[in-house]
Amino acid sequence: MKTNKVWELGKNYLIRTVTHIQVGKLVCVTDKELVLEKASWIADTGRFMNALRDGIGKQADSEIEPFPEKSRVIIGRDSIIDAVRYDHELPTEQK
């Protein structure tokens, strides 16, 4: 396991990849992967800036698909388009 100054373990992130958006708590960083817990696939954020500012769950038109409890989601770092700290409670309910 490696970390660096870019990623902070224990913090929540919204990560956009070439095909999906996930939010979750970062628990591991390797040379090739990120691992999230308490993660959800976000099918639709609603208005993106509003979702980042207020939280995805507060957007009327957002779509949230949580992974099963205790799942660890592994994201290939080569697929990442961008990522941002997500300073909100992580969604736990399907919407």
Biopython code that builds the backbone (N, CA, C, O; Angstrom):
import numpy as np
from Bio.PDB.StructureBuilder import StructureBuilder

atoms = [
    (1, "MET", "N", (0.834, -1.185, 0.000)),
    (1, "MET", "CA", (0.000, 0.000, 0.000)),
    (1, "MET", "C", (0.876, 1.245, 0.000)),
    (1, "MET", "O", (1.844, 1.343, 0.754)),
    (2, "LYS", "N", (0.522, 2.185, -0.851)),
    (2, "LYS", "CA", (1.228, 3.453, -0.897)),
    (2, "LYS", "C", (0.213, 4.587, -0.823)),
    (2, "LYS", "O", (-0.909, 4.460, -1.314)),
    (3, "THR", "N", (0.599, 5.655, -0.229)),
    (3, "THR", "CA", (-0.177, 6.882, -0.289)),
    (3, "THR", "C", (0.757, 7.971, -0.764)),
    (3, "THR", "O", (1.976, 7.805, -0.774)),
    (4, "ASN", "N", (0.185, 9.062, -1.147)),
    (4, "ASN", "CA", (1.002, 10.205, -1.522)),
    (4, "ASN", "C", (0.295, 11.459, -1.055)),
    (4, "ASN", "O", (-0.725, 11.374, -0.370)),
    (5, "LYS", "N", (0.802, 12.589, -1.402)),
    (5, "LYS", "CA", (0.237, 13.849, -0.921)),
    (5, "LYS", "C", (-1.047, 14.247, -1.634)),
    (5, "LYS", "O", (-1.722, 15.178, -1.193)),
    (6, "VAL", "N", (-1.402, 13.579, -2.708)),
    (6, "VAL", "CA", (-2.624, 13.911, -3.439)),
    (6, "VAL", "C", (-3.844, 13.283, -2.773)),
    (6, "VAL", "O", (-4.841, 13.963, -2.531)),
    (7, "TRP", "N", (-3.769, 12.008, -2.482)),
    (7, "TRP", "CA", (-4.885, 11.271, -1.903)),
    (7, "TRP", "C", (-4.755, 11.240, -0.392)),
    (7, "TRP", "O", (-3.661, 11.060, 0.143)),
    (8, "GLU", "N", (-5.894, 11.420, 0.304)),
    (8, "GLU", "CA", (-5.903, 11.359, 1.759)),
    (8, "GLU", "C", (-6.777, 10.185, 2.204)),
    (8, "GLU", "O", (-7.988, 10.178, 1.982)),
    (9, "LEU", "N", (-6.152, 9.208, 2.826)),
    (9, "LEU", "CA", (-6.905, 8.064, 3.320)),
    (9, "LEU", "C", (-7.897, 8.514, 4.376)),
    (9, "LEU", "O", (-7.617, 9.411, 5.172)),
    (10, "GLY", "N", (-9.070, 7.872, 4.370)),
    (10, "GLY", "CA", (-10.105, 8.196, 5.342)),
    (10, "GLY", "C", (-11.013, 9.337, 4.920)),
    (10, "GLY", "O", (-11.989, 9.627, 5.612)),
    (11, "LYS", "N", (-10.719, 9.993, 3.804)),
    (11, "LYS", "CA", (-11.549, 11.089, 3.303)),
    (11, "LYS", "C", (-12.503, 10.560, 2.240)),
    (11, "LYS", "O", (-12.237, 9.543, 1.599)),
    (12, "ASN", "N", (-13.618, 11.263, 2.064)),
    (12, "ASN", "CA", (-14.598, 10.911, 1.032)),
    (12, "ASN", "C", (-14.219, 11.590, -0.278)),
    (12, "ASN", "O", (-13.764, 12.734, -0.295)),
    (13, "TYR", "N", (-14.416, 10.861, -1.375)),
    (13, "TYR", "CA", (-14.122, 11.387, -2.711)),
    (13, "TYR", "C", (-15.265, 11.085, -3.669)),
    (13, "TYR", "O", (-15.956, 10.075, -3.539)),
    (14, "LEU", "N", (-15.448, 11.973, -4.626)),
    (14, "LEU", "CA", (-16.257, 11.720, -5.813)),
    (14, "LEU", "C", (-15.250, 11.510, -6.922)),
    (14, "LEU", "O", (-14.412, 12.375, -7.180)),
    (15, "ILE", "N", (-15.329, 10.353, -7.585)),
    (15, "ILE", "CA", (-14.363, 9.998, -8.617)),
    (15, "ILE", "C", (-15.108, 9.731, -9.920)),
    (15, "ILE", "O", (-16.003, 8.888, -9.982)),
    (16, "ARG", "N", (-14.716, 10.472, -10.965)),
    (16, "ARG", "CA", (-15.281, 10.235, -12.298)),
    (16, "ARG", "C", (-14.281, 9.421, -13.096)),
    (16, "ARG", "O", (-13.112, 9.787, -13.220)),
    (17, "THR", "N", (-14.769, 8.299, -13.639)),
    (17, "THR", "CA", (-13.937, 7.484, -14.519)),
    (17, "THR", "C", (-14.477, 7.624, -15.933)),
    (17, "THR", "O", (-15.426, 8.370, -16.173)),
    (18, "VAL", "N", (-13.871, 6.908, -16.863)),
    (18, "VAL", "CA", (-14.305, 7.017, -18.250)),
    (18, "VAL", "C", (-15.735, 6.544, -18.449)),
    (18, "VAL", "O", (-16.362, 6.911, -19.443)),
    (19, "THR", "N", (-16.274, 5.738, -17.534)),
    (19, "THR", "CA", (-17.633, 5.233, -17.709)),
    (19, "THR", "C", (-18.563, 5.459, -16.523)),
    (19, "THR", "O", (-19.780, 5.386, -16.694)),
    (20, "HIS", "N", (-18.043, 5.730, -15.326)),
    (20, "HIS", "CA", (-18.882, 5.792, -14.133)),
    (20, "HIS", "C", (-18.462, 6.926, -13.206)),
    (20, "HIS", "O", (-17.396, 7.522, -13.357)),
    (21, "ILE", "N", (-19.334, 7.201, -12.248)),
    (21, "ILE", "CA", (-19.017, 8.092, -11.134)),
    (21, "ILE", "C", (-19.267, 7.301, -9.859)),
    (21, "ILE", "O", (-20.312, 6.668, -9.706)),
    (22, "GLN", "N", (-18.302, 7.341, -8.943)),
    (22, "GLN", "CA", (-18.477, 6.727, -7.635)),
    (22, "GLN", "C", (-18.158, 7.745, -6.555)),
    (22, "GLN", "O", (-17.334, 8.639, -6.748)),
    (23, "VAL", "N", (-18.823, 7.597, -5.417)),
    (23, "VAL", "CA", (-18.423, 8.321, -4.218)),
    (23, "VAL", "C", (-18.150, 7.278, -3.148)),
    (23, "VAL", "O", (-18.773, 6.217, -3.130)),
    (24, "GLY", "N", (-17.224, 7.584, -2.266)),
    (24, "GLY", "CA", (-16.939, 6.671, -1.178)),
    (24, "GLY", "C", (-15.777, 7.166, -0.345)),
    (24, "GLY", "O", (-15.160, 8.190, -0.639)),
    (25, "LYS", "N", (-15.501, 6.419, 0.691)),
    (25, "LYS", "CA", (-14.409, 6.719, 1.607)),
    (25, "LYS", "C", (-13.156, 5.999, 1.128)),
    (25, "LYS", "O", (-13.162, 4.777, 0.979)),
    (26, "LEU", "N", (-12.090, 6.739, 0.887)),
    (26, "LEU", "CA", (-10.842, 6.172, 0.393)),
    (26, "LEU", "C", (-10.122, 5.434, 1.518)),
    (26, "LEU", "O", (-9.796, 6.024, 2.548)),
    (27, "VAL", "N", (-9.875, 4.140, 1.314)),
    (27, "VAL", "CA", (-9.229, 3.337, 2.354)),
    (27, "VAL", "C", (-7.888, 2.754, 1.921)),
    (27, "VAL", "O", (-7.134, 2.264, 2.761)),
    (28, "CYS", "N", (-7.577, 2.796, 0.628)),
    (28, "CYS", "CA", (-6.311, 2.236, 0.152)),
    (28, "CYS", "C", (-5.946, 2.877, -1.181)),
    (28, "CYS", "O", (-6.809, 3.111, -2.027)),
    (29, "VAL", "N", (-4.662, 3.157, -1.357)),
    (29, "VAL", "CA", (-4.127, 3.668, -2.614)),
    (29, "VAL", "C", (-2.935, 2.797, -2.992)),
    (29, "VAL", "O", (-2.005, 2.636, -2.202)),
    (30, "THR", "N", (-2.960, 2.234, -4.202)),
    (30, "THR", "CA", (-1.807, 1.508, -4.722)),
    (30, "THR", "C", (-1.349, 2.205, -5.995)),
    (30, "THR", "O", (-1.944, 3.197, -6.416)),
    (31, "ASP", "N", (-0.303, 1.689, -6.596)),
    (31, "ASP", "CA", (0.175, 2.280, -7.851)),
    (31, "ASP", "C", (-0.879, 2.214, -8.946)),
    (31, "ASP", "O", (-0.906, 3.072, -9.829)),
    (32, "LYS", "N", (-1.740, 1.216, -8.902)),
    (32, "LYS", "CA", (-2.699, 0.984, -9.988)),
    (32, "LYS", "C", (-4.152, 1.172, -9.590)),
    (32, "LYS", "O", (-5.012, 1.279, -10.465)),
    (33, "GLU", "N", (-4.459, 1.215, -8.280)),
    (33, "GLU", "CA", (-5.861, 1.196, -7.863)),
    (33, "GLU", "C", (-6.124, 2.101, -6.672)),
    (33, "GLU", "O", (-5.233, 2.435, -5.891)),
    (34, "LEU", "N", (-7.399, 2.483, -6.571)),
    (34, "LEU", "CA", (-7.940, 3.115, -5.374)),
    (34, "LEU", "C", (-9.004, 2.175, -4.833)),
    (34, "LEU", "O", (-9.688, 1.503, -5.604)),
    (35, "VAL", "N", (-9.148, 2.122, -3.521)),
    (35, "VAL", "CA", (-10.171, 1.277, -2.914)),
    (35, "VAL", "C", (-11.069, 2.156, -2.052)),
    (35, "VAL", "O", (-10.600, 2.907, -1.197)),
    (36, "LEU", "N", (-12.383, 2.041, -2.301)),
    (36, "LEU", "CA", (-13.379, 2.801, -1.561)),
    (36, "LEU", "C", (-14.244, 1.870, -0.720)),
    (36, "LEU", "O", (-14.529, 0.740, -1.118)),
    (37, "GLU", "N", (-14.654, 2.354, 0.437)),
    (37, "GLU", "CA", (-15.678, 1.699, 1.248)),
    (37, "GLU", "C", (-16.852, 2.665, 1.371)),
    (37, "GLU", "O", (-16.721, 3.857, 1.093)),
    (38, "LYS", "N", (-18.007, 2.133, 1.792)),
    (38, "LYS", "CA", (-19.232, 2.926, 1.915)),
    (38, "LYS", "C", (-19.514, 3.642, 0.588)),
    (38, "LYS", "O", (-19.917, 4.805, 0.571)),
    (39, "ALA", "N", (-19.300, 2.941, -0.498)),
    (39, "ALA", "CA", (-19.342, 3.533, -1.830)),
    (39, "ALA", "C", (-20.705, 3.409, -2.494)),
    (39, "ALA", "O", (-21.500, 2.524, -2.176)),
    (40, "SER", "N", (-20.947, 4.319, -3.422)),
    (40, "SER", "CA", (-22.146, 4.298, -4.268)),
    (40, "SER", "C", (-21.753, 4.626, -5.695)),
    (40, "SER", "O", (-20.869, 5.444, -5.947)),
    (41, "TRP", "N", (-22.439, 3.961, -6.629)),
    (41, "TRP", "CA", (-22.363, 4.349, -8.032)),
    (41, "TRP", "C", (-23.390, 5.441, -8.215)),
    (41, "TRP", "O", (-24.541, 5.297, -7.804)),
    (42, "ILE", "N", (-22.979, 6.527, -8.826)),
    (42, "ILE", "CA", (-23.862, 7.664, -9.056)),
    (42, "ILE", "C", (-24.232, 7.680, -10.531)),
    (42, "ILE", "O", (-23.426, 8.059, -11.381)),
    (43, "ALA", "N", (-25.457, 7.267, -10.825)),
    (43, "ALA", "CA", (-25.920, 7.231, -12.211)),
    (43, "ALA", "C", (-26.188, 8.634, -12.738)),
    (43, "ALA", "O", (-26.038, 8.891, -13.932)),
    (44, "ASP", "N", (-26.584, 9.545, -11.849)),
    (44, "ASP", "CA", (-26.860, 10.928, -12.240)),
    (44, "ASP", "C", (-26.654, 11.810, -11.012)),
    (44, "ASP", "O", (-27.272, 11.585, -9.971)),
    (45, "THR", "N", (-25.788, 12.813, -11.133)),
    (45, "THR", "CA", (-25.520, 13.725, -10.018)),
    (45, "THR", "C", (-26.556, 14.826, -9.905)),
    (45, "THR", "O", (-26.591, 15.537, -8.901)),
    (46, "GLY", "N", (-27.412, 14.984, -10.927)),
    (46, "GLY", "CA", (-28.180, 16.221, -11.013)),
    (46, "GLY", "C", (-27.199, 17.303, -11.469)),
    (46, "GLY", "O", (-26.177, 16.996, -12.082)),
    (47, "ARG", "N", (-27.506, 18.562, -11.174)),
    (47, "ARG", "CA", (-26.573, 19.630, -11.544)),
    (47, "ARG", "C", (-25.272, 19.414, -10.782)),
    (47, "ARG", "O", (-25.269, 19.381, -9.551)),
    (48, "PHE", "N", (-24.168, 19.267, -11.508)),
    (48, "PHE", "CA", (-22.901, 18.822, -10.936)),
    (48, "PHE", "C", (-22.387, 19.766, -9.849)),
    (48, "PHE", "O", (-22.044, 19.309, -8.758)),
    (49, "MET", "N", (-22.328, 21.035, -10.114)),
    (49, "MET", "CA", (-21.823, 21.984, -9.125)),
    (49, "MET", "C", (-22.683, 21.979, -7.871)),
    (49, "MET", "O", (-22.157, 22.054, -6.760)),
    (50, "ASN", "N", (-23.997, 21.891, -8.033)),
    (50, "ASN", "CA", (-24.892, 21.839, -6.879)),
    (50, "ASN", "C", (-24.664, 20.562, -6.071)),
    (50, "ASN", "O", (-24.721, 20.581, -4.841)),
    (51, "ALA", "N", (-24.407, 19.464, -6.762)),
    (51, "ALA", "CA", (-24.142, 18.203, -6.071)),
    (51, "ALA", "C", (-22.862, 18.291, -5.254)),
    (51, "ALA", "O", (-22.804, 17.778, -4.137)),
    (52, "LEU", "N", (-21.840, 18.932, -5.795)),
    (52, "LEU", "CA", (-20.593, 19.093, -5.049)),
    (52, "LEU", "C", (-20.780, 20.052, -3.874)),
    (52, "LEU", "O", (-20.234, 19.825, -2.795)),
    (53, "ARG", "N", (-21.527, 21.093, -4.074)),
    (53, "ARG", "CA", (-21.729, 22.102, -3.030)),
    (53, "ARG", "C", (-22.643, 21.607, -1.915)),
    (53, "ARG", "O", (-22.353, 21.801, -0.735)),
    (54, "ASP", "N", (-23.763, 20.959, -2.299)),
    (54, "ASP", "CA", (-24.813, 20.626, -1.334)),
    (54, "ASP", "C", (-24.897, 19.144, -0.985)),
    (54, "ASP", "O", (-25.477, 18.780, 0.038)),
    (55, "GLY", "N", (-24.329, 18.298, -1.819)),
    (55, "GLY", "CA", (-24.428, 16.856, -1.645)),
    (55, "GLY", "C", (-25.322, 16.250, -2.715)),
    (55, "GLY", "O", (-26.329, 16.842, -3.101)),
    (56, "ILE", "N", (-24.956, 15.086, -3.184)),
    (56, "ILE", "CA", (-25.687, 14.431, -4.272)),
    (56, "ILE", "C", (-27.111, 14.083, -3.859)),
    (56, "ILE", "O", (-28.043, 14.254, -4.645)),
    (57, "GLY", "N", (-27.288, 13.603, -2.646)),
    (57, "GLY", "CA", (-28.601, 13.182, -2.185)),
    (57, "GLY", "C", (-29.610, 14.315, -2.114)),
    (57, "GLY", "O", (-30.815, 14.061, -2.105)),
    (58, "LYS", "N", (-29.150, 15.550, -2.064)),
    (58, "LYS", "CA", (-30.058, 16.691, -1.985)),
    (58, "LYS", "C", (-30.544, 17.160, -3.346)),
    (58, "LYS", "O", (-31.385, 18.055, -3.430)),
    (59, "GLN", "N", (-30.018, 16.559, -4.421)),
    (59, "GLN", "CA", (-30.429, 16.935, -5.767)),
    (59, "GLN", "C", (-31.681, 16.151, -6.146)),
    (59, "GLN", "O", (-31.694, 14.922, -6.078)),
    (60, "ALA", "N", (-32.726, 16.862, -6.544)),
    (60, "ALA", "CA", (-34.016, 16.224, -6.847)),
    (60, "ALA", "C", (-33.889, 15.169, -7.941)),
    (60, "ALA", "O", (-34.575, 14.147, -7.901)),
    (61, "ASP", "N", (-33.019, 15.410, -8.912)),
    (61, "ASP", "CA", (-32.929, 14.497, -10.053)),
    (61, "ASP", "C", (-31.698, 13.587, -10.004)),
    (61, "ASP", "O", (-31.329, 13.013, -11.028)),
    (62, "SER", "N", (-31.057, 13.442, -8.847)),
    (62, "SER", "CA", (-29.903, 12.552, -8.755)),
    (62, "SER", "C", (-30.365, 11.096, -8.681)),
    (62, "SER", "O", (-31.479, 10.798, -8.250)),
    (63, "GLU", "N", (-29.478, 10.200, -9.115)),
    (63, "GLU", "CA", (-29.729, 8.760, -9.032)),
    (63, "GLU", "C", (-28.544, 8.120, -8.334)),
    (63, "GLU", "O", (-27.400, 8.286, -8.755)),
    (64, "ILE", "N", (-28.825, 7.383, -7.258)),
    (64, "ILE", "CA", (-27.784, 6.813, -6.404)),
    (64, "ILE", "C", (-28.017, 5.323, -6.255)),
    (64, "ILE", "O", (-29.128, 4.891, -5.948)),
    (65, "GLU", "N", (-26.979, 4.540, -6.470)),
    (65, "GLU", "CA", (-27.036, 3.084, -6.315)),
    (65, "GLU", "C", (-25.919, 2.667, -5.358)),
    (65, "GLU", "O", (-24.786, 2.466, -5.796)),
    (66, "PRO", "N", (-26.213, 2.530, -4.058)),
    (66, "PRO", "CA", (-25.170, 2.120, -3.113)),
    (66, "PRO", "C", (-24.715, 0.680, -3.363)),
    (66, "PRO", "O", (-25.513, -0.184, -3.727)),
    (67, "PHE", "N", (-23.434, 0.445, -3.162)),
    (67, "PHE", "CA", (-22.929, -0.921, -3.160)),
    (67, "PHE", "C", (-23.384, -1.574, -1.854)),
    (67, "PHE", "O", (-23.652, -0.872, -0.878)),
    (68, "PRO", "N", (-23.475, -2.898, -1.820)),
    (68, "PRO", "CA", (-23.880, -3.561, -0.573)),
    (68, "PRO", "C", (-22.949, -3.178, 0.585)),
    (68, "PRO", "O", (-21.761, -2.916, 0.393)),
    (69, "GLU", "N", (-23.523, -3.154, 1.776)),
    (69, "GLU", "CA", (-22.757, -2.804, 2.969)),
    (69, "GLU", "C", (-21.514, -3.687, 3.077)),
    (69, "GLU", "O", (-21.558, -4.881, 2.783)),
    (70, "LYS", "N", (-20.429, -3.093, 3.495)),
    (70, "LYS", "CA", (-19.132, -3.759, 3.687)),
    (70, "LYS", "C", (-18.439, -4.121, 2.379)),
    (70, "LYS", "O", (-17.432, -4.829, 2.395)),
    (71, "SER", "N", (-18.961, -3.648, 1.239)),
    (71, "SER", "CA", (-18.271, -3.868, -0.037)),
    (71, "SER", "C", (-17.048, -2.957, -0.116)),
    (71, "SER", "O", (-17.033, -1.853, 0.427)),
    (72, "ARG", "N", (-16.040, -3.448, -0.800)),
    (72, "ARG", "CA", (-14.872, -2.623, -1.117)),
    (72, "ARG", "C", (-14.855, -2.478, -2.634)),
    (72, "ARG", "O", (-14.819, -3.471, -3.360)),
    (73, "VAL", "N", (-14.882, -1.247, -3.099)),
    (73, "VAL", "CA", (-14.919, -0.970, -4.528)),
    (73, "VAL", "C", (-13.504, -0.608, -4.982)),
    (73, "VAL", "O", (-12.873, 0.291, -4.425)),
    (74, "ILE", "N", (-13.023, -1.311, -5.985)),
    (74, "ILE", "CA", (-11.670, -1.106, -6.491)),
    (74, "ILE", "C", (-11.767, -0.392, -7.825)),
    (74, "ILE", "O", (-12.436, -0.862, -8.745)),
    (75, "ILE", "N", (-11.101, 0.734, -7.923)),
    (75, "ILE", "CA", (-11.120, 1.554, -9.142)),
    (75, "ILE", "C", (-9.720, 1.571, -9.735)),
    (75, "ILE", "O", (-8.753, 1.918, -9.057)),
    (76, "GLY", "N", (-9.616, 1.192, -11.013)),
    (76, "GLY", "CA", (-8.338, 1.275, -11.713)),
    (76, "GLY", "C", (-7.961, 2.732, -11.926)),
    (76, "GLY", "O", (-8.743, 3.495, -12.492)),
    (77, "ARG", "N", (-6.783, 3.124, -11.484)),
    (77, "ARG", "CA", (-6.375, 4.532, -11.572)),
    (77, "ARG", "C", (-6.225, 5.009, -13.011)),
    (77, "ARG", "O", (-6.348, 6.205, -13.276)),
    (78, "ASP", "N", (-5.963, 4.098, -13.945)),
    (78, "ASP", "CA", (-5.848, 4.498, -15.351)),
    (78, "ASP", "C", (-7.179, 4.943, -15.935)),
    (78, "ASP", "O", (-7.207, 5.586, -16.985)),
    (79, "SER", "N", (-8.287, 4.610, -15.268)),
    (79, "SER", "CA", (-9.605, 4.971, -15.794)),
    (79, "SER", "C", (-10.110, 6.312, -15.246)),
    (79, "SER", "O", (-11.166, 6.787, -15.665)),
    (80, "ILE", "N", (-9.376, 6.920, -14.325)),
    (80, "ILE", "CA", (-9.854, 8.137, -13.666)),
    (80, "ILE", "C", (-9.719, 9.342, -14.584)),
    (80, "ILE", "O", (-8.661, 9.592, -15.162)),
    (81, "ILE", "N", (-10.816, 10.081, -14.703)),
    (81, "ILE", "CA", (-10.823, 11.350, -15.438)),
    (81, "ILE", "C", (-10.498, 12.489, -14.485)),
    (81, "ILE", "O", (-9.608, 13.297, -14.752)),
    (82, "ASP", "N", (-11.231, 12.552, -13.360)),
    (82, "ASP", "CA", (-10.946, 13.530, -12.324)),
    (82, "ASP", "C", (-11.544, 13.057, -11.013)),
    (82, "ASP", "O", (-12.352, 12.129, -10.981)),
    (83, "ALA", "N", (-11.137, 13.703, -9.939)),
    (83, "ALA", "CA", (-11.634, 13.351, -8.611)),
    (83, "ALA", "C", (-11.637, 14.616, -7.771)),
    (83, "ALA", "O", (-10.852, 15.538, -7.992)),
    (84, "VAL", "N", (-12.544, 14.633, -6.801)),
    (84, "VAL", "CA", (-12.643, 15.782, -5.909)),
    (84, "VAL", "C", (-13.041, 15.274, -4.535)),
    (84, "VAL", "O", (-13.798, 14.311, -4.411)),
    (85, "ARG", "N", (-12.523, 15.931, -3.502)),
    (85, "ARG", "CA", (-12.974, 15.592, -2.152)),
    (85, "ARG", "C", (-14.462, 15.836, -2.075)),
    (85, "ARG", "O", (-14.971, 16.824, -2.604)),
    (86, "TYR", "N", (-15.150, 14.939, -1.421)),
    (86, "TYR", "CA", (-16.600, 15.019, -1.269)),
    (86, "TYR", "C", (-16.871, 15.203, 0.219)),
    (86, "TYR", "O", (-16.908, 14.236, 0.979)),
    (87, "ASP", "N", (-17.058, 16.448, 0.621)),
    (87, "ASP", "CA", (-17.175, 16.798, 2.033)),
    (87, "ASP", "C", (-18.625, 16.764, 2.524)),
    (87, "ASP", "O", (-19.105, 17.714, 3.142)),
    (88, "HIS", "N", (-19.302, 15.671, 2.242)),
    (88, "HIS", "CA", (-20.690, 15.462, 2.664)),
    (88, "HIS", "C", (-20.796, 14.042, 3.196)),
    (88, "HIS", "O", (-19.903, 13.221, 2.988)),
    (89, "GLU", "N", (-21.901, 13.762, 3.886)),
    (89, "GLU", "CA", (-22.154, 12.383, 4.283)),
    (89, "GLU", "C", (-22.316, 11.548, 3.019)),
    (89, "GLU", "O", (-22.886, 12.003, 2.028)),
    (90, "LEU", "N", (-21.817, 10.347, 3.068)),
    (90, "LEU", "CA", (-21.958, 9.461, 1.925)),
    (90, "LEU", "C", (-23.397, 8.944, 1.857)),
    (90, "LEU", "O", (-23.996, 8.620, 2.883)),
    (91, "PRO", "N", (-23.947, 8.868, 0.639)),
    (91, "PRO", "CA", (-25.310, 8.347, 0.512)),
    (91, "PRO", "C", (-25.362, 6.871, 0.877)),
    (91, "PRO", "O", (-24.441, 6.116, 0.565)),
    (92, "THR", "N", (-26.433, 6.464, 1.533)),
    (92, "THR", "CA", (-26.605, 5.066, 1.912)),
    (92, "THR", "C", (-27.902, 4.477, 1.384)),
    (92, "THR", "O", (-28.118, 3.268, 1.469)),
    (93, "GLU", "N", (-28.763, 5.322, 0.841)),
    (93, "GLU", "CA", (-30.052, 4.890, 0.344)),
    (93, "GLU", "C", (-30.100, 4.974, -1.167)),
    (93, "GLU", "O", (-29.564, 5.911, -1.759)),
    (94, "GLN", "N", (-30.740, 3.997, -1.795)),
    (94, "GLN", "CA", (-30.957, 4.024, -3.238)),
    (94, "GLN", "C", (-31.927, 5.144, -3.566)),
    (94, "GLN", "O", (-32.914, 5.360, -2.863)),
    (95, "LYS", "N", (-31.637, 5.835, -4.620)),
    (95, "LYS", "CA", (-32.503, 6.950, -5.032)),
    (95, "LYS", "C", (-32.545, 7.021, -6.551)),
    (95, "LYS", "O", (-33.216, 7.888, -7.110)),
]
sb = StructureBuilder()
sb.init_structure("model")
sb.init_model(0)
sb.init_chain("A")
sb.init_seg("    ")
for serial, (resi, resn, name, xyz) in enumerate(atoms, 1):
    if name == "N":
        sb.init_residue(resn, " ", resi, " ")
    sb.init_atom(name, np.array(xyz, "f"), 0.0, 1.0, " ", f" {name:<3s}", serial, name[0])
structure = sb.get_structure()
